[in-house]
Amino acid sequence: MRYLLFFIPFLGWSQAIDLSLVLKPKGVYKWNVVSEVSSKQRVDQMDVAVKATSHTLLSLTPAKEEKQLYPVSLRYEAASLEMETQVQGKPMPLEKIPQYTNEAAKELCKQAFKGELSVKGKIVKLDPVKPLMERAMKQLEKKYAKSSPLTPFEKQQVMAQLEAAFAETTLQSNLSSVLSVLPRQKVSVGDSWEITSFLSKEMNVNIKTQYTLKEVTPETIYIQGKVTVATDHEKVILQQGQYVFFTMNGQIEIDIWLDPATKWIQKATAKQTLQGETEVEGDLSHQKGKVIPFESQSHIEVSGK
């Protein structure tokens, strides 16, 4: 008896795949984001080091997808912030501001806001979070109105830290590096594509990140991203209206793992290292042309559910 052997080639994951979000309407999808940012500056012959660590747990509930957009409802389920400033190696006292900031952050978790998410992972729209922060501040002020009323300085500092850590621009900036990465075209393992974005919410500097599909298995899709940052005397307007010019170099490395069925994040990391100098245009506290050397590092970890 003869046996005929048929060898069928396994195409499987060598085929091009569509990397588009497939979310269930009214399903609950979550991001757990830990962001750590540290910087060092040399100001007036003094070494200043700042470190901020924020933790947010954000839930997202999509409606039915229309025209490649998911209307979404978002809610902070957890939010906290730790700040540390050292001058010449000695901690700068922050008094009760960290405590007040985290108490106000907890109030954010009681409120929802709306947005739109594209099937390619781009957060197209987010409602302003500032009204939520203002309500949280009112609750904080009410809590301490009789025992120890907040001073105008404390109010200003708490609101500034809330905006820096949890405003929609910060949220969009943190998540875009690990979510808004999906290509328009189908891709196979080994293919690369380029996504253009801004370096940060303040810096209107275009950066081009090259992503590569590294691996596809029944359990996960692994994508790697890399970008080199280089600016020369880039003008930036700070929140208080002051002009600053940045000259810097650095790199960003991104690793992302997606669920093969939904394309939702399983986990992701983004590491950014920058160094250079800032030149101040001049204001009441800094002379015109003053140059401040700096180093900055940030590390973001995201896990999805």
N, C-alpha and C positions, 0 to 999 in steps of 0.2 A: 504494500500500500504506500502510495506517495502522499506526502504532506506538502501542501503549498503554503509557503510563508509569505505573508503580506506585510511589508514594512511601511507603515503610515507615518509620514513625518509629523512631528508635534509642532504645530504652529503656535498655539496658545498665546503666551505673553510676548512673542516676537511680532505679533500683529500690532498695527497702530491702534491706539485707544483714545477715546474722547475723555479728556479731563474736564468735565463739567459737573457742578454740584447737582445732586439728585436728592432733594430734601422732601420729607413727608410733611404735608400741610398739617399744622397744629401739633407737630412733633416738637420735642424740646431738645435743643442742641446746646452744649455748654463749652465755654472756654475757661480754663483755669490759667491765668497769666501771672507770672512772677517776673518783674522787671527790676534790674539792678543797674543803676547808673552811677559812675564815680568820675570825678574830674579833679585835676590839680592845676593851680595857677600860681604864677609869681607876680604878686601885686605890691608895689611900693616896697620892694626888698623883703617881702614877707610871703611865706609859703601858705597857700590856702587850699585845703582839701575838702571836698564835699561828696557825700555819698547818700543816695536815696534808693530805698527799696520799697516797691509797691507790690501789693498782691490784690488781684481782682478775680472774682468768679462771676462770669457773665453768662446769663442764659438767653437763648434766642429761640423764638417761636415763629416759624414762617407761615404765611398764608399760601394759597395756591400760586404757583409760578405763572406769570403773564409776561409775554414778550421778553423772556430771558431775565426777568427780575422777580425776586421774591420780596413782597412787602413783609417786614419783620417787626416783631415787638421784642424789645430788649429790656433786661433788668439786671442791675447789679445784685448778686446774691451775697457777696462778701466784698469788702473793700477796706484796705488798711495801708498805712504809709509810715515808714521809718526814715527819719532824717538825721544826718550827723554832719557837723561842720567843725573842722579843726583849723586853727591858725597857729603856725609855728609848732605844730604837733600837739597843741593843747585844745581839748574840746571847747567849743563855744556854747555856753548855756542857752538853751532854748525855752527855759521856764515851762509853762503849761501848754505851749503851742502844739507840740506833738499830741498831747492828750486831747486837746480840743479838736484837732484835725481828725483824729480817728473817731471821736464821738460823732462829729458831723458826717464823716464818711458812712457810718452805720445808718444814718438817716437816709442816705441815698438808696440804700437797699430796699426801702419801702415804696419806691416809685419806679414806674416804667416809662420808657420812651420809645419812639418809633424810628424806623429807618427802612432802607432798601438795600438788598444784597443781590448782585448779579450772579448768574450761574458760573461765571468765571472767578468768583471769590472777591470781587471788588465791592467795597462798601460805597455805594453810589450816593447815599444820603443818610444823614443822621440828624434827628431833631436836636436842637441845642440843649445841653445838659445844665447850663447855668441857672435856668429857673428852678431846677431841682435842687441845685446847690444853695440857692438863695432861701428856699424853703427849709433846707437842712440847717442853715445858719440861724434862721429865726427860731427853730426848735432848740438849738444850742443856747442862744441868748436867753430864751425863756427859761431854760433849765437853771441857769446861773444868775438870773435877774436879781434875786434876793440875797443869795449867799456871797457871790463874788462876781459882779458884773464884768463882762469882757471889756477891755479898753479898746479904743479905736485902733491902736496898733495891733492888738491881738486879733481883732476882727479882720483887719487887712491881711495879716500874715496867714491866717487860717484859710481865708477865701483864695489867696494866691496859691497856696499849696494844694487845695482841692482842685483848682483849675489846672494846675500843672500836672497833677497825677491822674485825674479822672474825667476831664472835659472831653467832649466828643472829638476834638482835634487830636488829643493825645491818644485816645482809644483807637482812632482811625490810623494814626501813624504807627502805633505798636503792632496792630493786627495786619496792616497792609503788607508788611515785610514777610509774613508767614502765611497769609491767606490770599492776597491778590497776586497770585503767581501762576494761575492756570492759563495755558496757551489757547489761542483761538482755534488752531488747527489740531488734528489728531497727531499723536506722537508715538514713537516706538522707543524701546530702551536704547539709550545712547544718543538720542536726538536732543538738541539744545534749542532754546528760544530766548528772546530778550524782552524784558519788561522795563519800561521807563517810569520812574517815580521821583518824588522829591526826597531829599535827604532827611528833612524833619519838617515839623509844622511851621517853624519860623523861617527856615532857610529855603528860599525858592530856587534851589539848586537841583537841576536834573541829574539823576544818576541812572545808569543803565546796568541792570543786573542780568547776568547770564545764568539761566537755569538749565539743568540737565536731568533727564529722566534716567536715574541710575539703576533702578530695580523694580520689577513688578512680580509679586507672588500672590497666591490666593488670599494671603493675610494682610498684605500692605503694599503701598506704592511709595517708593522712596525717591525724593527729588532733592537735588543739591544746587545751591545758588552761591555765586561769588560776584563781588564788585570791588573795583578800586576807586577810591575817592580822591579827587585832586581839585582844589579851588585856589584861585589867585586873586586876592583882594576882593572877595565877594561881599557885596553890600547887603547887610541885614538890618531890618528895623525891629527893635525889641518892643515888648509890650508897652513900655513907658514912652515910646516914641523916639528913643535914642538910636542913632546910627552907629553900627559897628561893622568893621571890615574883617572878614575871615580869610586867612591863607592857611591851608591845611592839607594834609595827606593822610590816607588811612585805607582800611579795607573792612569789608563786611562779609561774613561767612554764614550761610543759612543752610539748615538741614530740616527737611519736612517729610513726615510720614502721613499718608492719607489712607482712609478706609476705601478699599476697592469698589464697594457698592455705592456709597454716598459721595465719595471724594471729600468728606469732612475730615478735619485734622484729627489724627490720632495723637501726635505729638510733634513739636517743632522747637528748634532753637535758632537764635540769631545772635551773633557776636560781632560787635563793632568796636574798632580801635581807631582813634584819631589823634593826631598831634599837629601843632602848628602855633599860630599866634593870632591875636585879635588886635586891631588898631581902633582906638576910640575916636569918634569925630570930635568929642568935646562936650562937656556939660558942667554943671555946678561942682561935681565931685571929681572929674577927671579932666586933665589938660588935653588939648587937641593934639592928635598924633601919638598919644601914649600907646605903647606896644606892650601887650601882656601875653607871654608864652603860656601854652596850656597843653594838657594831655587829657584825653577822655576815653573812657571804656564803658560799654554797656553790654548787658547780657539779658536776653529775653527767653524765657522758657514757657511754652504753651502746651497744655494737654487738653484734649477734647473728649467729650462724652456723647 
